[in-house]
Every structure is written in C-alpha cells, then in structure tokens.
C-alpha cells in the first residue's frame, strides 16, 4: 500500500497483489448509486448563516465563561495579596465612602 504512493506505481498491479494476499473488496450492487445519492443527492440543506451564528454563539460562551473565571481568579489573588479579604474590599468601599453613603442616605 505504501508503494502505491510512488508516482510511477501501477494501481492494477497493487490491486492484484492485494487480492493474491487474501484481501478482497466486495461492494453491494447499489453501492455506486447509494454513494452518488449521499454525495450529490437531495439532503438536508443548512443555511450557512444559521450555521455560522450557531458556531459563533458556541465560541462566545466558551470565551465568556473562561474570561469570567479568569477575572474572578485575578480579583481573589489581588485581595489575598493586599491582605484585605472582606465584603467592603469586594465592593471597593473604604471607611470614608461608608460614612458618605450613610450621610447621603440618612441626611445625618
């Protein structure tokens, strides 16, 4: 079989050698018609645009989930390195901002 890749090889000679070694290829009577029907027949036609949108949606979700996971890991690593892992640090609120929010909400 490897020798059949040579440019000067004779395909009929290799077919005879395969048959002599016990390899035979028996196809059904309607094999050619069935193959032609599968390749060129009326099949399910899909819209290229719909197929593209489906693939784009799938790729977007994979990238979006990976990006969100990366952002969360980055935030957690920053909070751990700063040594301040609290609700206020997640919200980005400091003590002075807490007082300002309370003043604005209550008027005191």
C-alpha positions as CSV (number, residue, x, y, z in Angstrom):
1,X,0.0,0.0,0.0
2,X,2.9,2.4,0.8
3,X,4.4,1.7,-2.7
4,X,1.2,2.9,-4.3
5,X,2.2,6.4,-3.4
6,X,5.1,6.4,-5.8
7,X,4.4,8.4,-9.0
8,X,5.2,5.5,-11.3
9,X,3.2,2.9,-9.5
10,X,0.6,0.8,-11.3
11,X,-2.7,0.7,-9.4
12,X,-3.9,-2.5,-11.1
13,X,-0.7,-4.3,-10.0
14,X,-1.3,-3.4,-6.4
15,X,-4.9,-4.5,-6.6
16,X,-3.8,-7.9,-7.9
17,X,-1.2,-8.2,-5.1
18,X,-3.9,-7.4,-2.5
19,X,-6.3,-10.0,-4.0
20,X,-3.5,-12.6,-4.0
21,X,-2.8,-11.9,-0.4
22,X,-6.4,-12.6,0.5
23,X,-7.8,-9.1,0.7
24,X,-11.0,-8.6,-1.3
25,X,-13.4,-5.7,-1.5
26,X,-16.9,-6.7,-2.3
27,X,-19.4,-3.8,-2.6
28,X,-23.1,-4.2,-2.9
29,X,-24.9,-3.9,-6.2
30,X,-26.2,-0.5,-5.5
31,X,-23.1,0.9,-3.8
32,X,-22.3,3.4,-6.6
33,X,-25.8,4.7,-6.7
34,X,-26.0,5.0,-2.9
35,X,-22.7,6.8,-2.8
36,X,-23.7,9.2,-5.5
37,X,-27.0,9.8,-3.7
38,X,-25.2,10.6,-0.5
39,X,-22.7,12.9,-2.2
40,X,-24.9,14.7,-4.7
41,X,-28.5,13.9,-3.7
42,X,-31.2,16.0,-2.1
43,X,-30.2,16.1,1.6
44,X,-30.8,18.3,4.5
45,X,-29.6,21.7,3.4
46,X,-28.4,24.0,6.2
47,X,-28.2,27.7,5.9
48,X,-24.6,28.9,6.1
49,X,-25.6,32.0,8.0
50,X,-27.5,30.0,10.7
51,X,-24.6,27.5,11.0
52,X,-22.2,30.4,11.4
53,X,-24.4,32.0,14.1
54,X,-24.6,28.7,16.0
55,X,-20.8,28.3,15.9
56,X,-20.3,31.9,16.9
57,X,-22.6,31.5,19.8
58,X,-20.8,28.4,21.0
59,X,-17.4,30.1,20.8
60,X,-18.7,33.2,22.5
61,X,-20.0,31.2,25.5
62,X,-16.7,29.3,25.8
63,X,-14.7,32.5,25.8
64,X,-17.1,34.4,28.1
65,X,-17.0,31.7,30.8
66,X,-13.2,31.5,30.6
67,X,-12.9,35.2,30.8
68,X,-15.2,35.5,33.8
69,X,-13.3,32.7,35.6
70,X,-10.1,34.5,34.9
71,X,-11.4,37.8,36.2
72,X,-12.6,36.2,39.4
73,X,-9.3,34.4,40.0
74,X,-7.4,37.7,39.4
75,X,-9.6,39.6,41.9
76,X,-9.2,36.9,44.5
77,X,-5.4,36.9,44.0
78,X,-5.3,40.7,44.3
79,X,-7.4,40.7,47.5
80,X,-5.2,37.9,49.1
81,X,-2.0,39.8,48.2
82,X,-3.4,43.0,49.7
83,X,-4.5,41.1,52.8
84,X,-8.0,42.5,52.9
85,X,-10.5,39.9,52.0
86,X,-13.8,41.3,53.1
87,X,-17.2,42.4,51.7
88,X,-16.1,46.0,51.6
89,X,-13.0,45.1,49.7
90,X,-15.1,43.2,47.1
91,X,-17.4,46.2,46.7
92,X,-14.5,48.7,46.6
93,X,-15.8,50.6,49.6
94,X,-13.5,52.1,52.2
95,X,-14.4,53.6,55.6
96,X,-14.7,57.2,54.3
97,X,-17.0,56.1,51.5
98,X,-19.2,54.2,54.1
99,X,-19.6,57.4,56.0
100,X,-20.5,59.3,52.8
101,X,-23.1,56.7,51.8
102,X,-24.7,56.8,55.3
103,X,-24.8,60.6,55.2
104,X,-26.4,60.7,51.7
105,X,-29.0,58.1,52.6
106,X,-30.0,59.4,56.0
107,X,-29.1,63.1,55.8
108,X,-27.3,63.0,59.2
